[in-house]
Amino acid sequence: MNIIHLNFRTHLKYFNKNIVNAELNIYGETGQSNIYFEFSKPIKVKEKQYYYPNGITKSSEKNGIILKNQNTYIIDSNGNISPKNNQNILEVYKYFQNNIPFHLK
């Protein structure tokens, strides 16, 4: 997906001060990605990528946003992703590790 300008939205859910899941929406000029993390062992990831066939300005019309692909991944406790066909998800996960608290005080 060619994304020039990005906009992010993240929803986090905690239970007993531990992160349970996170949903990340990434919006760009040509499409968007929705990534859902379930923080179990192993971490389960579901990704949906959409594109705007008529541009972002007409995305609210019927057929203005179309599902491009849908993937699922597993990330183990060492940070290895399976299947290894999308390292971008691993980069997003590493961003979460470095910037989002997995445990609340």
N, CA, C and O atoms as CSV, one atom per row, in Angstrom:
chain,resi,resn,atom,element,x,y,z
A,1,MET,N,N,0.853,-1.154,0.000
A,1,MET,CA,C,0.000,0.000,0.000
A,1,MET,C,C,0.907,1.227,0.000
A,1,MET,O,O,1.780,1.339,0.861
A,2,ASN,N,N,0.726,2.130,-0.925
A,2,ASN,CA,C,1.468,3.384,-0.947
A,2,ASN,C,C,0.767,4.372,-0.040
A,2,ASN,O,O,-0.330,4.845,-0.338
A,3,ILE,N,N,1.415,4.674,1.067
A,3,ILE,CA,C,0.834,5.612,2.015
A,3,ILE,C,C,1.791,6.781,2.154
A,3,ILE,O,O,2.948,6.607,2.535
A,4,ILE,N,N,1.306,7.962,1.847
A,4,ILE,CA,C,2.134,9.157,1.944
A,4,ILE,C,C,1.891,9.842,3.285
A,4,ILE,O,O,2.845,10.146,4.002
A,5,HIS,N,N,0.657,10.084,3.628
A,5,HIS,CA,C,0.297,10.684,4.904
A,5,HIS,C,C,-0.414,9.621,5.740
A,5,HIS,O,O,-1.296,8.915,5.251
A,6,LEU,N,N,-0.021,9.521,6.993
A,6,LEU,CA,C,-0.607,8.516,7.868
A,6,LEU,C,C,-1.355,9.163,9.023
A,6,LEU,O,O,-1.018,10.254,9.484
A,7,ASN,N,N,-2.373,8.458,9.468
A,7,ASN,CA,C,-3.111,8.845,10.649
A,7,ASN,C,C,-3.381,7.551,11.410
A,7,ASN,O,O,-3.811,6.565,10.812
A,8,PHE,N,N,-3.138,7.539,12.708
A,8,PHE,CA,C,-3.299,6.346,13.517
A,8,PHE,C,C,-4.396,6.531,14.548
A,8,PHE,O,O,-4.657,7.640,15.014
A,9,ARG,N,N,-5.032,5.425,14.892
A,9,ARG,CA,C,-5.963,5.390,16.012
A,9,ARG,C,C,-5.769,4.044,16.696
A,9,ARG,O,O,-5.754,3.001,16.041
A,10,THR,N,N,-5.623,4.074,18.010
A,10,THR,CA,C,-5.369,2.850,18.759
A,10,THR,C,C,-6.357,2.727,19.904
A,10,THR,O,O,-6.628,3.696,20.614
A,11,HIS,N,N,-6.897,1.518,20.079
A,11,HIS,CA,C,-7.761,1.194,21.211
A,11,HIS,C,C,-7.076,0.079,21.986
A,11,HIS,O,O,-6.731,-0.960,21.422
A,12,LEU,N,N,-6.882,0.298,23.277
A,12,LEU,CA,C,-6.233,-0.691,24.135
A,12,LEU,C,C,-7.214,-1.175,25.185
A,12,LEU,O,O,-8.042,-0.405,25.672
A,13,LYS,N,N,-7.121,-2.456,25.537
A,13,LYS,CA,C,-7.977,-3.010,26.583
A,13,LYS,C,C,-7.084,-3.725,27.600
A,13,LYS,O,O,-6.247,-4.559,27.254
A,14,TYR,N,N,-7.297,-3.363,28.870
A,14,TYR,CA,C,-6.547,-3.972,29.967
A,14,TYR,C,C,-7.495,-4.713,30.897
A,14,TYR,O,O,-8.659,-4.344,31.047
A,15,PHE,N,N,-6.973,-5.765,31.517
A,15,PHE,CA,C,-7.705,-6.501,32.543
A,15,PHE,C,C,-6.705,-6.864,33.631
A,15,PHE,O,O,-5.646,-7.421,33.345
A,16,ASN,N,N,-7.039,-6.552,34.870
A,16,ASN,CA,C,-6.124,-6.779,35.996
A,16,ASN,C,C,-4.744,-6.184,35.728
A,16,ASN,O,O,-3.718,-6.793,36.031
A,17,LYS,N,N,-4.741,-4.992,35.158
A,17,LYS,CA,C,-3.529,-4.212,34.883
A,17,LYS,C,C,-2.629,-4.795,33.797
A,17,LYS,O,O,-1.497,-4.342,33.629
A,18,ASN,N,N,-3.109,-5.784,33.063
A,18,ASN,CA,C,-2.344,-6.367,31.955
A,18,ASN,C,C,-3.079,-6.124,30.644
A,18,ASN,O,O,-4.307,-6.188,30.585
A,19,ILE,N,N,-2.312,-5.845,29.597
A,19,ILE,CA,C,-2.936,-5.621,28.297
A,19,ILE,C,C,-3.559,-6.927,27.804
A,19,ILE,O,O,-2.947,-7.991,27.894
A,20,VAL,N,N,-4.771,-6.832,27.286
A,20,VAL,CA,C,-5.494,-7.995,26.786
A,20,VAL,C,C,-5.511,-7.974,25.259
A,20,VAL,O,O,-5.207,-8.973,24.607
A,21,ASN,N,N,-5.873,-6.814,24.701
A,21,ASN,CA,C,-5.873,-6.694,23.244
A,21,ASN,C,C,-5.684,-5.242,22.839
A,21,ASN,O,O,-5.818,-4.319,23.643
A,22,ALA,N,N,-5.373,-5.078,21.583
A,22,ALA,CA,C,-5.180,-3.737,21.026
A,22,ALA,C,C,-5.642,-3.757,19.579
A,22,ALA,O,O,-5.414,-4.719,18.846
A,23,GLU,N,N,-6.292,-2.680,19.189
A,23,GLU,CA,C,-6.707,-2.527,17.797
A,23,GLU,C,C,-6.075,-1.249,17.268
A,23,GLU,O,O,-6.250,-0.171,17.836
A,24,LEU,N,N,-5.347,-1.385,16.186
A,24,LEU,CA,C,-4.662,-0.261,15.569
A,24,LEU,C,C,-5.249,-0.037,14.187
A,24,LEU,O,O,-5.295,-0.955,13.367
A,25,ASN,N,N,-5.695,1.179,13.933
A,25,ASN,CA,C,-6.197,1.561,12.620
A,25,ASN,C,C,-5.206,2.551,12.037
A,25,ASN,O,O,-4.903,3.575,12.650
A,26,ILE,N,N,-4.702,2.238,10.847
A,26,ILE,CA,C,-3.760,3.111,10.145
A,26,ILE,C,C,-4.457,3.588,8.880
A,26,ILE,O,O,-4.850,2.786,8.033
A,27,TYR,N,N,-4.605,4.905,8.762
A,27,TYR,CA,C,-5.301,5.491,7.627
A,27,TYR,C,C,-4.293,6.212,6.740
A,27,TYR,O,O,-3.458,6.970,7.233
A,28,GLY,N,N,-4.371,5.977,5.442
A,28,GLY,CA,C,-3.504,6.646,4.486
A,28,GLY,C,C,-4.297,7.177,3.316
A,28,GLY,O,O,-5.518,7.027,3.259
A,29,GLU,N,N,-3.607,7.791,2.393
A,29,GLU,CA,C,-4.275,8.393,1.227
A,29,GLU,C,C,-4.871,7.356,0.291
A,29,GLU,O,O,-5.884,7.617,-0.359
A,30,THR,N,N,-4.252,6.178,0.214
A,30,THR,CA,C,-4.709,5.172,-0.744
A,30,THR,C,C,-5.451,4.010,-0.110
A,30,THR,O,O,-6.001,3.165,-0.817
A,31,GLY,N,N,-5.474,3.958,1.238
A,31,GLY,CA,C,-6.147,2.855,1.893
A,31,GLY,C,C,-5.957,2.896,3.392
A,31,GLY,O,O,-5.506,3.895,3.953
A,32,GLN,N,N,-6.308,1.793,4.031
A,32,GLN,CA,C,-6.158,1.703,5.475
A,32,GLN,C,C,-5.899,0.268,5.880
A,32,GLN,O,O,-6.243,-0.669,5.160
A,33,SER,N,N,-5.289,0.110,7.035
A,33,SER,CA,C,-5.054,-1.204,7.621
A,33,SER,C,C,-5.652,-1.225,9.012
A,33,SER,O,O,-5.536,-0.255,9.762
A,34,ASN,N,N,-6.286,-2.323,9.354
A,34,ASN,CA,C,-6.806,-2.555,10.696
A,34,ASN,C,C,-6.070,-3.775,11.241
A,34,ASN,O,O,-6.129,-4.860,10.664
A,35,ILE,N,N,-5.378,-3.579,12.358
A,35,ILE,CA,C,-4.571,-4.644,12.941
A,35,ILE,C,C,-5.064,-4.887,14.358
A,35,ILE,O,O,-5.146,-3.958,15.161
A,36,TYR,N,N,-5.391,-6.137,14.663
A,36,TYR,CA,C,-5.909,-6.515,15.980
A,36,TYR,C,C,-4.905,-7.470,16.634
A,36,TYR,O,O,-4.568,-8.509,16.067
A,37,PHE,N,N,-4.435,-7.110,17.820
A,37,PHE,CA,C,-3.518,-7.941,18.586
A,37,PHE,C,C,-4.268,-8.533,19.765
A,37,PHE,O,O,-4.937,-7.809,20.503
A,38,GLU,N,N,-4.163,-9.841,19.950
A,38,GLU,CA,C,-4.673,-10.511,21.145
A,38,GLU,C,C,-3.450,-10.968,21.927
A,38,GLU,O,O,-2.713,-11.848,21.483
A,39,PHE,N,N,-3.240,-10.363,23.099
A,39,PHE,CA,C,-2.032,-10.605,23.870
A,39,PHE,C,C,-2.190,-11.828,24.756
A,39,PHE,O,O,-2.341,-11.726,25.973
A,40,SER,N,N,-2.152,-12.978,24.117
A,40,SER,CA,C,-2.127,-14.257,24.817
A,40,SER,C,C,-0.756,-14.862,24.520
A,40,SER,O,O,0.094,-14.193,23.932
A,41,LYS,N,N,-0.533,-16.078,24.903
A,41,LYS,CA,C,0.739,-16.729,24.578
A,41,LYS,C,C,0.446,-17.898,23.672
A,41,LYS,O,O,-0.126,-18.883,24.137
A,42,PRO,N,N,0.803,-17.848,22.411
A,42,PRO,CA,C,1.484,-16.776,21.689
A,42,PRO,C,C,0.524,-15.633,21.358
A,42,PRO,O,O,-0.691,-15.765,21.506
A,43,ILE,N,N,1.082,-14.521,20.914
A,43,ILE,CA,C,0.279,-13.356,20.527
A,43,ILE,C,C,-0.353,-13.638,19.174
A,43,ILE,O,O,0.324,-14.055,18.234
A,44,LYS,N,N,-1.658,-13.406,19.086
A,44,LYS,CA,C,-2.385,-13.632,17.834
A,44,LYS,C,C,-2.646,-12.282,17.177
A,44,LYS,O,O,-3.050,-11.329,17.843
A,45,VAL,N,N,-2.417,-12.204,15.884
A,45,VAL,CA,C,-2.577,-10.954,15.149
A,45,VAL,C,C,-3.487,-11.199,13.953
A,45,VAL,O,O,-3.308,-12.164,13.210
A,46,LYS,N,N,-4.472,-10.311,13.776
A,46,LYS,CA,C,-5.340,-10.346,12.596
A,46,LYS,C,C,-5.200,-9.006,11.897
A,46,LYS,O,O,-5.299,-7.954,12.529
A,47,GLU,N,N,-4.971,-9.045,10.599
A,47,GLU,CA,C,-4.775,-7.818,9.828
A,47,GLU,C,C,-5.722,-7.805,8.632
A,47,GLU,O,O,-5.884,-8.806,7.935
A,48,LYS,N,N,-6.336,-6.656,8.414
A,48,LYS,CA,C,-7.156,-6.439,7.224
A,48,LYS,C,C,-6.644,-5.173,6.545
A,48,LYS,O,O,-6.489,-4.131,7.183
A,49,GLN,N,N,-6.387,-5.277,5.251
A,49,GLN,CA,C,-5.955,-4.114,4.478
A,49,GLN,C,C,-7.044,-3.771,3.466
A,49,GLN,O,O,-7.575,-4.637,2.772
A,50,TYR,N,N,-7.356,-2.479,3.408
A,50,TYR,CA,C,-8.376,-1.970,2.506
A,50,TYR,C,C,-7.757,-0.924,1.585
A,50,TYR,O,O,-6.744,-0.308,1.917
A,51,TYR,N,N,-8.377,-0.734,0.428
A,51,TYR,CA,C,-7.950,0.357,-0.443
A,51,TYR,C,C,-9.159,1.142,-0.912
A,51,TYR,O,O,-10.286,0.647,-0.924
A,52,TYR,N,N,-8.890,2.387,-1.298
A,52,TYR,CA,C,-9.924,3.277,-1.801
A,52,TYR,C,C,-9.795,3.326,-3.323
A,52,TYR,O,O,-8.904,4.010,-3.826
A,53,PRO,N,N,-10.644,2.632,-4.071
A,53,PRO,CA,C,-10.501,2.607,-5.534
A,53,PRO,C,C,-10.754,3.966,-6.187
A,53,PRO,O,O,-10.243,4.238,-7.274
A,54,ASN,N,N,-11.542,4.821,-5.527
A,54,ASN,CA,C,-11.866,6.126,-6.111
A,54,ASN,C,C,-11.208,7.266,-5.338
A,54,ASN,O,O,-11.595,8.425,-5.491
A,55,GLY,N,N,-10.218,6.943,-4.513
A,55,GLY,CA,C,-9.567,7.964,-3.712
A,55,GLY,C,C,-10.248,8.141,-2.374
A,55,GLY,O,O,-11.397,7.742,-2.187
A,56,ILE,N,N,-9.535,8.737,-1.456
A,56,ILE,CA,C,-10.032,8.883,-0.085
A,56,ILE,C,C,-11.237,9.816,0.010
A,56,ILE,O,O,-12.069,9.651,0.902
A,57,THR,N,N,-11.345,10.778,-0.877
A,57,THR,CA,C,-12.445,11.743,-0.797
A,57,THR,C,C,-13.796,11.117,-1.121
A,57,THR,O,O,-14.832,11.657,-0.731
A,58,LYS,N,N,-13.804,9.993,-1.824
A,58,LYS,CA,C,-15.061,9.327,-2.168
A,58,LYS,C,C,-15.226,8.019,-1.410
A,58,LYS,O,O,-16.031,7.172,-1.801
A,59,SER,N,N,-14.473,7.847,-0.331
A,59,SER,CA,C,-14.494,6.578,0.394
A,59,SER,C,C,-15.794,6.325,1.144
A,59,SER,O,O,-16.046,5.186,1.538
A,60,SER,N,N,-16.630,7.336,1.358
A,60,SER,CA,C,-17.886,7.126,2.073
A,60,SER,C,C,-19.011,6.648,1.155
A,60,SER,O,O,-20.071,6.243,1.632
A,61,GLU,N,N,-18.788,6.691,-0.140
A,61,GLU,CA,C,-19.799,6.215,-1.077
A,61,GLU,C,C,-19.823,4.688,-1.110
A,61,GLU,O,O,-18.904,4.033,-0.619
A,62,LYS,N,N,-20.884,4.130,-1.693
A,62,LYS,CA,C,-20.980,2.682,-1.832
A,62,LYS,C,C,-19.773,2.192,-2.623
A,62,LYS,O,O,-19.395,2.790,-3.630
A,63,ASN,N,N,-19.174,1.101,-2.157
A,63,ASN,CA,C,-17.960,0.536,-2.756
A,63,ASN,C,C,-16.787,1.503,-2.705
A,63,ASN,O,O,-15.867,1.406,-3.517
A,64,GLY,N,N,-16.813,2.434,-1.757
A,64,GLY,CA,C,-15.732,3.402,-1.635
A,64,GLY,C,C,-14.505,2.842,-0.944
A,64,GLY,O,O,-13.426,3.427,-1.033
A,65,ILE,N,N,-14.652,1.717,-0.255
A,65,ILE,CA,C,-13.532,1.065,0.400
A,65,ILE,C,C,-13.674,-0.443,0.169
A,65,ILE,O,O,-14.739,-1.020,0.389
A,66,ILE,N,N,-12.595,-1.058,-0.274
A,66,ILE,CA,C,-12.636,-2.473,-0.663
A,66,ILE,C,C,-11.548,-3.241,0.081
A,66,ILE,O,O,-10.408,-2.789,0.177
A,67,LEU,N,N,-11.918,-4.416,0.610
A,67,LEU,CA,C,-10.959,-5.283,1.284
A,67,LEU,C,C,-9.940,-5.794,0.272
A,67,LEU,O,O,-10.293,-6.442,-0.714
A,68,LYS,N,N,-8.683,-5.495,0.530
A,68,LYS,CA,C,-7.591,-5.913,-0.360
A,68,LYS,C,C,-7.093,-7.299,0.032
A,68,LYS,O,O,-6.966,-8.181,-0.817
A,69,ASN,N,N,-6.810,-7.492,1.320
A,69,ASN,CA,C,-6.424,-8.815,1.806
A,69,ASN,C,C,-6.617,-8.897,3.314
A,69,ASN,O,O,-6.820,-7.898,4.003
A,70,GLN,N,N,-6.545,-10.114,3.785
A,70,GLN,CA,C,-6.770,-10.404,5.201
A,70,GLN,C,C,-5.772,-11.485,5.593
A,70,GLN,O,O,-5.657,-12.500,4.907
A,71,ASN,N,N,-5.042,-11.275,6.703
A,71,ASN,CA,C,-4.025,-12.226,7.132
A,71,ASN,C,C,-4.093,-12.432,8.636
A,71,ASN,O,O,-4.583,-11.575,9.371
A,72,THR,N,N,-3.599,-13.573,9.082
A,72,THR,CA,C,-3.438,-13.843,10.501
A,72,THR,C,C,-1.993,-14.263,10.741
A,72,THR,O,O,-1.357,-14.889,9.893
A,73,TYR,N,N,-1.493,-13.900,11.924
A,73,TYR,CA,C,-0.115,-14.182,12.283
A,73,TYR,C,C,-0.061,-14.628,13.733
A,73,TYR,O,O,-0.992,-14.414,14.509
A,74,ILE,N,N,1.057,-15.254,14.076
A,74,ILE,CA,C,1.369,-15.616,15.451
A,74,ILE,C,C,2.741,-15.027,15.759
A,74,ILE,O,O,3.674,-15.165,14.968
A,75,ILE,N,N,2.862,-14.363,16.922
A,75,ILE,CA,C,4.148,-13.852,17.364
A,75,ILE,C,C,4.477,-14.563,18.669
A,75,ILE,O,O,3.716,-14.485,19.634
A,76,ASP,N,N,5.628,-15.267,18.699
A,76,ASP,CA,C,5.996,-15.998,19.909
A,76,ASP,C,C,6.676,-15.075,20.924
A,76,ASP,O,O,6.883,-13.893,20.650
A,77,SER,N,N,7.019,-15.614,22.087
A,77,SER,CA,C,7.586,-14.812,23.168
A,77,SER,C,C,8.969,-14.245,22.839
A,77,SER,O,O,9.435,-13.326,23.512
A,78,ASN,N,N,9.626,-14.785,21.812
A,78,ASN,CA,C,10.928,-14.269,21.383
A,78,ASN,C,C,10.793,-13.206,20.300
A,78,ASN,O,O,11.801,-12.680,19.829
A,79,GLY,N,N,9.565,-12.879,19.896
A,79,GLY,CA,C,9.352,-11.872,18.865
A,79,GLY,C,C,9.418,-12.405,17.452
A,79,GLY,O,O,9.499,-11.623,16.505
A,80,ASN,N,N,9.385,-13.722,17.285
A,80,ASN,CA,C,9.388,-14.322,15.945
A,80,ASN,C,C,7.962,-14.395,15.419
A,80,ASN,O,O,7.035,-14.734,16.155
A,81,ILE,N,N,7.795,-14.072,14.137
A,81,ILE,CA,C,6.460,-14.060,13.526
A,81,ILE,C,C,6.299,-15.271,12.613
A,81,ILE,O,O,7.244,-15.694,11.946
A,82,SER,N,N,5.102,-15.814,12.595
A,82,SER,CA,C,4.796,-16.931,11.713
A,82,SER,C,C,3.417,-16.713,11.112
A,82,SER,O,O,2.496,-16.398,11.866
A,83,PRO,N,N,3.210,-16.855,9.818
A,83,PRO,CA,C,4.249,-17.049,8.812
A,83,PRO,C,C,5.095,-15.786,8.653
A,83,PRO,O,O,4.681,-14.693,9.036
A,84,LYS,N,N,6.258,-15.954,8.094
A,84,LYS,CA,C,7.236,-14.871,8.014
A,84,LYS,C,C,7.051,-13.979,6.794
A,84,LYS,O,O,7.987,-13.289,6.391
A,85,ASN,N,N,5.872,-13.980,6.203
A,85,ASN,CA,C,5.654,-13.226,4.968
A,85,ASN,C,C,5.364,-11.748,5.177
A,85,ASN,O,O,5.198,-11.024,4.195
A,86,ASN,N,N,5.296,-11.267,6.420
A,86,ASN,CA,C,5.017,-9.848,6.631
A,86,ASN,C,C,5.773,-9.328,7.845
A,86,ASN,O,O,5.280,-9.410,8.970
A,87,GLN,N,N,6.945,-8.804,7.624
A,87,GLN,CA,C,7.747,-8.250,8.696
A,87,GLN,C,C,7.206,-6.898,9.166
A,87,GLN,O,O,7.589,-6.430,10.238
A,88,ASN,N,N,6.316,-6.255,8.383
A,88,ASN,CA,C,5.725,-4.983,8.809
A,88,ASN,C,C,4.928,-5.143,10.096
A,88,ASN,O,O,4.938,-4.248,10.942
A,89,ILE,N,N,4.239,-6.266,10.257
A,89,ILE,CA,C,3.484,-6.526,11.477
A,89,ILE,C,C,4.436,-6.604,12.661
A,89,ILE,O,O,4.128,-6.111,13.746
A,90,LEU,N,N,5.594,-7.225,12.452
A,90,LEU,CA,C,6.582,-7.324,13.519
A,90,LEU,C,C,7.093,-5.945,13.918
A,90,LEU,O,O,7.356,-5.707,15.097
A,91,GLU,N,N,7.237,-5.042,12.971
A,91,GLU,CA,C,7.644,-3.666,13.273
A,91,GLU,C,C,6.578,-2.958,14.106
A,91,GLU,O,O,6.903,-2.224,15.039
A,92,VAL,N,N,5.316,-3.175,13.773
A,92,VAL,CA,C,4.220,-2.578,14.549
A,92,VAL,C,C,4.233,-3.139,15.966
A,92,VAL,O,O,4.053,-2.397,16.932
A,93,TYR,N,N,4.445,-4.449,16.093
A,93,TYR,CA,C,4.502,-5.074,17.423
A,93,TYR,C,C,5.662,-4.497,18.239
A,93,TYR,O,O,5.502,-4.216,19.426
A,94,LYS,N,N,6.815,-4.320,17.617
A,94,LYS,CA,C,7.970,-3.752,18.324
A,94,LYS,C,C,7.683,-2.315,18.753
A,94,LYS,O,O,8.137,-1.887,19.814
A,95,TYR,N,N,6.937,-1.570,17.944
A,95,TYR,CA,C,6.515,-0.224,18.338
A,95,TYR,C,C,5.671,-0.303,19.614
A,95,TYR,O,O,5.859,0.484,20.541
A,96,PHE,N,N,4.737,-1.263,19.651
A,96,PHE,CA,C,3.911,-1.459,20.845
A,96,PHE,C,C,4.793,-1.761,22.049
A,96,PHE,O,O,4.609,-1.170,23.113
A,97,GLN,N,N,5.747,-2.673,21.896
A,97,GLN,CA,C,6.623,-3.043,23.007
A,97,GLN,C,C,7.358,-1.837,23.573
A,97,GLN,O,O,7.515,-1.719,24.788
A,98,ASN,N,N,7.806,-0.947,22.707
A,98,ASN,CA,C,8.625,0.184,23.126
A,98,ASN,C,C,7.815,1.391,23.601
A,98,ASN,O,O,8.355,2.238,24.313
A,99,ASN,N,N,6.532,1.495,23.227
A,99,ASN,CA,C,5.782,2.718,23.492
A,99,ASN,C,C,4.482,2.545,24.270
A,99,ASN,O,O,3.924,3.529,24.755
A,100,ILE,N,N,3.998,1.340,24.397
A,100,ILE,CA,C,2.713,1.114,25.055
A,100,ILE,C,C,2.954,0.206,26.258
A,100,ILE,O,O,3.579,-0.845,26.112
A,101,PRO,N,N,2.476,0.583,27.435
A,101,PRO,CA,C,2.692,-0.289,28.598
A,101,PRO,C,C,1.855,-1.562,28.510
A,101,PRO,O,O,0.641,-1.509,28.317
A,102,PHE,N,N,2.520,-2.702,28.653
A,102,PHE,CA,C,1.823,-3.978,28.662
A,102,PHE,C,C,1.257,-4.269,30.049
A,102,PHE,O,O,0.314,-5.047,30.194
A,103,HIS,N,N,1.843,-3.635,31.067
A,103,HIS,CA,C,1.395,-3.800,32.445
A,103,HIS,C,C,1.226,-2.416,33.065
A,103,HIS,O,O,2.126,-1.579,32.986
A,104,LEU,N,N,0.083,-2.181,33.674
A,104,LEU,CA,C,-0.165,-0.905,34.343
A,104,LEU,C,C,0.280,-1.017,35.807
A,104,LEU,O,O,0.229,-2.093,36.404
A,105,LYS,N,N,0.711,0.104,36.366
A,105,LYS,CA,C,1.153,0.106,37.774
A,105,LYS,C,C,-0.017,0.293,38.699
A,105,LYS,O,O,0.157,0.321,39.917
